[in-house]
Amino acid sequence: MYNNNTNINIQPNALKNIIRIVIGVIIVIVAMAFIRPWYNVWSQEMEGKAEFAKAEQNRKIKIEEAKANLEAEKLNAQAEIERAKGAAEAIRIENGSITPTYIQYLWVRQQSDLNNKTVIYVPTETNLPILEASRIEALQQK
């Protein structure tokens, strides 16, 4: 036969502890339901601040690069001015005219600056660069 008399002996302290645990879990669940949206808002705000700081840093980097480029261009312009002054002084020393000999000298000097570049010489009747050969040919025809 089956006996329906089941006696469960639960001590009052154990029952109180179980109720406290259940209430604690319910409080934690309810607290999470309210705290999580606030955390999400705070988290999004922090992400936004981080992105803003990164964008600000990138902008500062671009400004510094632009300043460096401007400074380099100013220095290149100053170098070009000095080179032009040197060329003007060389022309003044040659009595204010550029002679064919000076043009040939500049051409030869330019060839030494080519380093490892290949220069192709086109043979002409006078063994001069084509520019000079056509000028001499025009003089011969006169």
Secondary structure, 3 states (H helix, E strand, C coil): CCCCCCCCCCCHHHHHHHHHHHHHHHHHHHHHHHHHHHHHHHHHHHHHHHHHHHHHHHHHHHHHHHHHHHHHHHHHHHHHHHHHHHHHHHHHHCCCCCCHHHHHHHHHHHHHCCCCCCCCCCCCCCCCCHHHHHHHHHHHHC
